[in-house]
Amino acid sequence: MVVVAHPGDEAFGFAGAITDAVAAGAYVVVVCATRGFFDPRLLDKAPAPGGRNRSYAKPVVWRNIDNVREDEMRRSVALLGVRVLRMLDYAEDTLDKVDFDELVSRIVEPIRMHRPEVLITFGPDGVTGDRDHQAISRAVDLAFDAAGRPLSYEDDLEEDQVAWRCAKLYHLVLPAEKVALLGDAAPDELRTLDVSRPTLHLELGELAVVKLAAINRHVSQTGSSGAFADWTPEVRDRFLASEDYRLVRSNLPVAAGASPSDAERGLFDGLP
């Protein structure tokens, strides 16, 4: 299960891990907290039924941006092979202001329903420093433990939602050396605030093409020219070629002399 904040996060950040898991035969679930940013300019007169999504007077403005972004995400996850997409319907840029306990409970619910062995989300830095990413990271960390405690949120969830203890929790990591590879092409928002080293390095190989295709499904965010129009193909391919994760929690037994954070070969290492 991958838990993200916004439509597009699943493609830009986690598409490699998703496709790698799908290729291994895993049943993958994505939980997304929001459906897109509310732009006050969208209060302009709505289009007639069946009308254009874009405003004639302001063609850069999407009137029904939340519906557009959810549709883009559904196209993206279908391409990646995701079996279930859960939308929590919070507003973008508000996750650090909402009832945090409720946010945790709403993540516990799909964990107990779908019973993932592996849980993946952002690290505490949010990778880009985004506050929504950081809030999701904190909420997922707490939900990882709470989902396995039978009495946690027992009054908030369905009666048939029994406790489930995930085996592993990973955080997405963007190593400084990977950003450095981009040189001047590195966007300012790609800053590594968490100096933790990854424990899992995924070389995507041919799956990098699928990741790029999923990213390009988010046209409202990338524009029709694509997300990497200003990058050379060499820099783009180098950036998309791999993903890095850090194992931060594990309920698996640890072999004598080993550490839970020792380097791994795959997301499902240690699982039966």
N, C-alpha and C positions, 0 to 999 in steps of 0.2 A: 504494500500500500504506500502510495506517495501522497503526501499532504502538502498543498501549495496555497498561496494567498490569492493569486490572480490568474485569469486565463492568459496563457502564454508561458507561465512559469514552468509548466510541465514540459514544454518543448525546449525553451532556451536552457533550462537548468538540468532537467532530469531525463530527457528523451533517451539518452544512451543507456542509463540504468533500466528504463522501462523496456526498451527493445531487447536488451540483453536478457532480462528476466523472461520476457515473452518467448524469446528464442529457446530458452531453457525449459519451456513448457509451463511457466508459472501463470496463475490466474491473477491478473493485475487490476487493482482498484486505484483510482485517483479521486481524492477529495479536494475540492477547491472552495475556499472560504467566500470569495466574492465573484460577482459577475461583471465587474468593470467599473470604471470611474464615472461618476455623475458630473457632467459638465453643465454649468448653469446656462450655457448658450443653447442647451437642448430644450429649454423652455420655449424656444421659438415655436410657432404654430406647427403642430404635428402634421405629417403627410396624410393624405386621404388613404382609405383602405386600398391596399395594393399599390400604393405610391412608392416613390423612390426612398431609399434609406438616406441618401445624402441631400442636403439642402441645395437648391438651385442657387440661392444668393450667396451661401457660404459652403462651397463644395468640400471644404476640409472638415466640416462638422457632420458627424453622424448623429441623426436624431435619436434613434433607438440603440444607443451604443451598447447597453447591457445585453440586449438580445443578440446583437451582432457578435459581440465578443464570446458569448456562450456558444453560439453556433460555430464560430471559428474553433473554439476549444473542442467541441464535439467532433468536428472534422479532423482535428489534430490527433486526438486520442484514438479515433477509429483507425487512422493511418498507423499509429504506433502499436496497435493490437491490444489496447486496454479493454477489459471486459465490462467494467462498471465505472461510471463517472457520477460522483455525488457533488451537488452544488449546495453550499450552505446559505448563500444569498445575503451575506453581509455586504455593506457598502465599502468600496475601496477607500483607502486612506483613513479608516476608522477602527481597525482591529486593535490598535493600542488604546482605544477609548471605550470599547464595548465592555459589557460584563464579562470579565475574564473567566470566572468560574463557569459561566454558561458556555463560553467558547470551548473550554476544555471538555465539558460534558457532550457537546455536539461532535467532538472528535472521538470521544470514547464510544459513542453510539455506533458509528460505522466500523470501528475496530472490533467491537463485540459481535456485530452482525456478520462481518466478512472474515474475521479470524485470520488476519495476515500473520505469517511467520516473520516477515521483515518489514520494518517501518522506515520510511525515508522522508526527510524534510530538510529545511535550511538549517545552517548552523546559527549560533547566537548573533553573529554579525549580519545575518541576512544576505550575505555575499555582496550585495550592492549597497548595504547600509539602509535599505528600505525598512521603514518602521513596521509595515504590515508583515514583511518577511520575518522580522525579529519577533513579533508577537506570535506568529504561527510557530516558530521554533520553540518558544517558551511553552506554548499550549500543548504541543505534541510531546515534549519532554514529560510534562505532567500526565498527559493522557496515557502515555506508555505504561506508567506505573498504575494509574487509577483503573485502567481497563481490567487489570488482573486482580483487583480487590473486590470481592463480591458485594460489599456494602457501599462502595463508592457510587454515588449518583443513582442509588436504587429507586429514589422517588421521581427521578427525571426521565428514566428510560422505560421502555416497554418491559412487561413482566417476563417475556421470554429471552431477554437480553442477559445471558449468563456471563460471568467473568471470563476474560480471555487474556492470557499472558503471551505477548509477542516474544519471539526469541531474540531479535536484534533490532537496534535503532541506529540508523546512520544519519549523519549530517553531510550535506553537500559542502565541499571545500574547493576554493579557487586558489591554488597555490600562487604565491607571488612570482615564482619563476615562469608560470604559465602566462600571466599577464605580461611579464617582461618580454616573452617571445613575440608579443604583438608590436612592441616598440611604440612608435608614434600613433599607430592605429588603435591602441588600447583606449576605449572610452573612459572618461573620467570616473563614471560610476562603478567601474570594475575595480574596486579597491578591496584588498584583503585585510579585514579588521581582526580576524582570528588567526593567530600565528600557528595554530595547531597543525601538525603534519597529517596528511591523509594516511589511512591504513589500507585503502583499497584504490588501486589505479585501474580504470577500465579503458583499454584500448578498443575503440569502437569498430575499426576496420570499415567494412562495407556498410555497417549500420549508421555511420556518419551521414551518409546520403539520406537515410530515412529521417534522421534528426533535422537536417536542413529542410527537407520537405515539410516536416511538421511545423517548424518555425515559420515557413512561408505561408502556412494556412492562416496566420494571424495578420491578415492584410491591413486591418484597421490600426494595427500597431507598427507595422513595418513599412507600410506603403506598397504600392504596386511594384516598385523596383526591388523589393526584398530588404531583409534586415542588414545585409552586408554589402550594400551597393557601393559604399565608399572604401571597402577593403579590397585588397588584391585577392585573387582566388587562392594564392599560396598562403596568405595570412589567415584567410577564412578557414581553409581546410585544416591548417595547423591548429587553430583554436577549437574546431569541432571534432578533432580526431580522438579526444579522450575526455573522460570525466573522473573526478577524484572525490572520494568519500572518506569520512572518518567514522569508525565504529565507536560510538559513545556509550552505549549500554548493551549488555548481553545477559540473557538468562540461561545461556548454554554453559555446560560444565567446561572448565578450562583444564587442558592437559598439564601435567606436572612440568614445571619449569617454563611454562608459556604465560603470556600476558594476553588479556582480552583484546588489547589493541595491537597485537602483533600483525604484521602485514598479511593480507589475505589475497586469495586468487579470485574470489567471486563473492557475490552477495549471499550465496547460500552455503558458504563454507561452514562446516560443523553441524549442519542440519541433516537429519536422516534421509 
